[in-house]
Amino acid sequence: FPSQSQKVLTLPALTRIGEDGVDHLNFSPFAVTDLGKLLSLTNNLEFKHSLAGQFKNMDCFWWYVKSQDDDSRFRNAPTNMVRKLTYEVPMVEFVPNFFAIIGDAMFQRITAYPELAKAIKGMDLPFEYYNYPNNGRGAPVRPSIAISLIRCMEVIRKALKRGQEPNFHEFLDPAYQLNESANVAAKH
């Protein structure tokens, strides 16, 4: 969830966003475009995190970070096993700077695949993240994580276009944020 100081992102109603791949890019497991499917947290696009090591996908990394003792069974678990493990493994309710950690891992995974980074850099569609709770049928729904994930992707795309590292400062919990003058300096 966004920290108190994080920018509030207002998203249009799902009934007004249009078609995936034409009017926006959904990157949930229900994406219809190849790019959206590659960006999905559950897509088995392996990556090596600079501090935590190898992971089968972002979903595995997500639950590894949330697990109480950095449980390595999450590293390469198939999706059905990840779900099972989340009920068996003690989880940390609050991980400081969680979406800054996730955003950084998303960036590392994307930049590990130059063609993927190039596709994001060249794409100007708004990002979206929504699911269909009834096995792909019915009305789309944004999960509570959607706003933070969409904002992470916007920060990543901006960084890729500028040829810079992304600045996930807005995702830091207040105790970890730089003072305002350091924040301004980081933007330039």
C-alpha positions in Angstrom: 0.0 0.0 0.0 1.2 3.5 -0.6 3.1 5.2 2.2 1.5 8.3 3.7 3.8 10.6 1.7 3.4 8.7 -1.6 1.7 10.5 -4.5 -1.9 9.5 -4.8 -2.6 8.1 -8.2 -6.2 8.4 -9.4 -7.2 5.8 -11.8 -10.2 5.9 -14.2 -13.1 3.6 -13.7 -12.5 0.2 -15.3 -15.6 0.7 -17.4 -13.8 3.6 -19.1 -10.3 2.3 -19.8 -11.0 0.8 -23.2 -9.2 -2.2 -24.7 -6.0 -3.9 -23.4 -3.2 -3.3 -25.8 -5.1 -0.4 -27.6 -6.0 2.0 -24.9 -3.9 0.7 -22.0 -1.5 -2.1 -21.1 -2.7 -4.5 -18.4 0.2 -6.4 -16.8 -1.8 -8.6 -14.5 -2.0 -12.4 -15.0 -5.1 -11.6 -17.1 -3.1 -9.5 -19.7 -3.9 -10.1 -23.3 -0.8 -8.6 -24.9 2.5 -10.3 -25.1 4.2 -7.4 -23.3 1.6 -7.4 -20.6 2.0 -11.2 -20.1 5.8 -10.8 -19.8 5.4 -8.1 -17.2 2.9 -10.1 -15.1 4.3 -10.9 -11.7 3.5 -14.6 -12.2 5.2 -14.9 -15.6 8.1 -17.3 -15.3 10.6 -14.7 -16.5 13.5 -15.6 -14.3 15.8 -12.9 -12.9 18.7 -12.5 -10.5 18.2 -9.9 -7.9 21.4 -8.1 -7.0 21.0 -8.7 -3.3 18.7 -11.7 -2.9 19.7 -13.9 -5.8 17.8 -16.0 -8.3 14.0 -16.1 -8.6 11.6 -17.9 -11.0 9.4 -14.8 -11.2 8.3 -11.6 -9.4 5.5 -13.5 -7.5 8.2 -15.7 -6.0 10.3 -12.7 -5.0 7.2 -10.9 -3.5 6.4 -13.8 -1.2 10.1 -14.4 -0.4 10.3 -10.8 0.9 7.1 -11.2 2.8 8.2 -14.5 4.4 9.4 -14.2 8.0 12.7 -15.9 7.5 13.3 -15.2 3.7 12.1 -18.8 3.0 14.1 -20.0 0.0 11.3 -22.4 -1.0 9.7 -19.4 -2.7 12.6 -18.8 -5.1 11.5 -21.4 -7.7 8.1 -22.5 -6.6 5.4 -23.0 -9.2 2.4 -20.7 -8.8 0.2 -23.3 -7.2 3.0 -24.1 -4.7 3.5 -20.4 -3.9 -0.1 -20.1 -2.9 0.2 -23.2 -0.7 3.4 -21.9 0.9 1.8 -18.6 1.8 -0.5 -20.5 4.2 2.3 -22.7 5.7 5.1 -20.2 6.1 5.0 -17.4 8.7 4.6 -14.1 7.0 5.6 -10.6 8.0 2.6 -8.3 8.1 4.5 -5.1 7.5 7.7 -5.0 5.4 9.3 -1.6 5.6 9.6 0.1 2.2 7.9 -2.9 0.6 6.9 -1.3 -2.7 10.3 0.3 -3.1 11.8 -3.2 -2.8 9.2 -4.6 -5.3 9.7 -1.7 -7.7 13.5 -2.1 -7.7 13.1 -5.9 -8.3 10.7 -5.2 -11.2 13.3 -2.9 -12.7 16.1 -5.5 -12.2 14.0 -8.1 -13.9 13.0 -5.8 -16.8 16.6 -4.6 -17.5 17.9 -8.2 -17.4 16.0 -8.6 -20.7 17.1 -5.7 -23.0 14.3 -6.3 -25.6 11.7 -6.1 -22.7 13.3 -2.8 -21.5 13.2 -1.5 -25.1 9.6 -2.4 -25.5 8.6 -0.6 -22.3 10.7 2.4 -23.2 9.0 2.7 -26.6 5.4 2.1 -25.3 3.3 5.1 -24.3 0.0 3.4 -23.3 -1.1 3.9 -19.7 -0.3 1.0 -17.4 -3.2 -0.9 -15.8 -3.5 -3.8 -13.4 -6.8 -5.7 -13.1 -8.1 -9.2 -12.8 -11.2 -11.1 -13.5 -12.2 -12.9 -10.3 -14.5 -15.4 -12.0 -11.9 -17.3 -14.1 -11.5 -14.6 -16.6 -15.2 -13.8 -16.9 -17.3 -11.0 -15.6 -16.4 -7.5 -14.6 -12.7 -6.6 -14.1 -11.5 -5.7 -10.6 -8.4 -3.8 -9.5 -6.8 -5.5 -6.5 -5.6 -3.2 -3.7 -2.0 -3.5 -4.9 -2.9 -2.1 -8.4 -2.2 1.5 -7.7 1.3 0.9 -6.3 2.3 -1.6 -9.1 1.0 0.8 -11.7 3.0 3.7 -10.2 6.1 1.4 -10.0 5.8 0.7 -13.7 5.4 4.5 -14.5 8.6 5.2 -12.5 10.4 2.4 -14.3 9.3 3.6 -17.8 10.4 7.2 -17.0 13.8 5.9 -15.9 14.2 3.8 -19.0 13.3 6.7 -21.3 15.8 8.9 -19.5 18.5 6.3 -19.3 18.7 6.5 -15.5 18.1 4.4 -12.5 14.5 4.7 -11.2 13.8 6.8 -8.1 11.5 4.9 -5.8 11.8 7.5 -3.1 8.0 8.0 -3.0 7.6 4.4 -2.0 9.8 4.7 1.1 8.1 4.8 4.4 8.4 8.3 6.0 11.2 7.2 8.5 13.4 6.3 5.5 12.8 9.2 3.2 15.3 11.9 2.5 14.7 15.4 3.6 13.0 17.7 1.0 16.3 19.3 -0.2 17.9 15.9 -0.8 14.7 14.8 -2.6 14.9 17.8 -4.9 18.5 17.1 -5.6 17.7 13.4 -6.4 15.2 14.5 -9.1 17.9 16.4 -11.1 
